[in-house]
Amino acid sequence: MFFWPISGNRKLPTCATRDIAAAAAKLLLDPTWSGQDRVPILGPEDLSFNDMAQIMSQVLGKPVRFEQVSFEAFRAGFIERGASEAFAQAMVDMLEAKNEGLDNAEPRTPQSTTPTSFRQWCEEVLKPAVAS
């Protein structure tokens, strides 16, 4: 089971760290890049946390479930684990914005779509980590 204060049905862009690294390396190697621009990296698909739980269940061969928690419970958990109140509130503020669609503001284009699917990441990264 995994927990988050965002609705389980809210579809968000999903992006693998390897795709972020590839985009960063491409820019670092580009002599024309000035470092002053936005670079959207949205992954190949938008998924909800319920979608992710279903994919993880299929890949791992055991049930995985998403459960939405309240923003206050999320905030309290951060503080219980040693985060400052300011940091915990900043996380809540960010996740409230995501829950309202912040991550869906950037339109998906061929340039912002990266190749690694969530299923592929689960098969290549998550499953071996869980098995070890």
N, C-alpha and C positions, 0 to 999 in steps of 0.2 A: 504494500500500500504506500502511496505517496500523497502528500498533502500540499495544498497551495490555496491562497485565498481568492484566486481567479476562478470564475465559473468553469466547470468541467466541459461545457459546450462551446466556450469562446475559442474560435479558431485563430491561431497565431502563426506567424512565420516560424519555421524550425530550421536551424542552421547548424551544421557540424563545425567544430573547432578547426578541423583540417581545411575546411573551405574558407574560413576566416584567415587562416595562416597562408593559404595559397593566394588569396586576394592581396594580403599585406606584402607577401614576397614579390608578387608581380609589380606592385606599386614601388617597392623599394628598389627594384631593378630597372625601373623605367626612368631614364634620365630627364624626361619631360615633366615628371610628376613634381609638383611644388609642395604637396602636403597640405594644401588649402582647398578642400572640397569635401562633400559628403560622399560616402561610398556605401550605398545600401547593399546588404548581403542577406538575402531572404531565404536561402535554401530552396529546394524544389517544390515545396508544398506547405500549405497552412494546415495545421492539425490542432485539434483540441486536446486537452489532457485526457479526456475519455478515449479519444482516438489513440493516443500514445499508450494508455493502459492496455487497450486491446492488442496493439502491435507487440508490446512487451510480453503480454501473455502468450501470444502465438510463438514468438521467437524463443522465449524461455521455457515454454511447455508447462507453465504453471500460472495460476491466476495472479494477476496484478490489477489492483484497483486504485482509482483516483478518488480522493475525498476532499471536497472543498471545506476549508476551515474559515472561520470569521477573520476579518482583518485584525480585530483585537486579540484573538488567540494567537495569530501569527506574530503580532508585535510582542506579545508577552513571552512567546517562545524565544524570540531573539534576545530579549532582555535576560531571561533565565539562563541563556547560554553565554552571557557575558557581554553582549553588545550594549553600547550606550543607548539611552533613550532617544537621543537625536538620530543615531544611525537606524534604530528600529523604526522610528517614525518616517525617516526618509525612504526606507524600504517599503513601508505601507503606502506612502504617497505614490511611489513609482508603480507599485502593483495595482493600486486603484486606477491609475491612468491607463495601465495596460488592460485592465478589466473593462475600461470604457472604450477601448479600441485604438489606443495610441500606436500600437505596433502595426495596425492596419492602415496607417496614414500614407505610407510609402507604397506607390503602385508597383506591382510585380512587372518586371521587364526581362527580356532575355539577358541583359547585362547584370541584373540583380539576382537572377536565379542561379543558384549553385547546385552542383551535382549530387551531393551525398544525401540520400533519403534518410529519414528517421529509422526505417526498417533496416537499411544497410548499416547504420551506426549501431543499432541494437545487435545485429548479427556479428559485426566485426569488433565492437568495443564492449558493449554491455554484457553479452552472453559470456565471453571469455573471462571478464572480470567477476561475474557472479559465480562461474564455475571454479575459479581459483581459490 
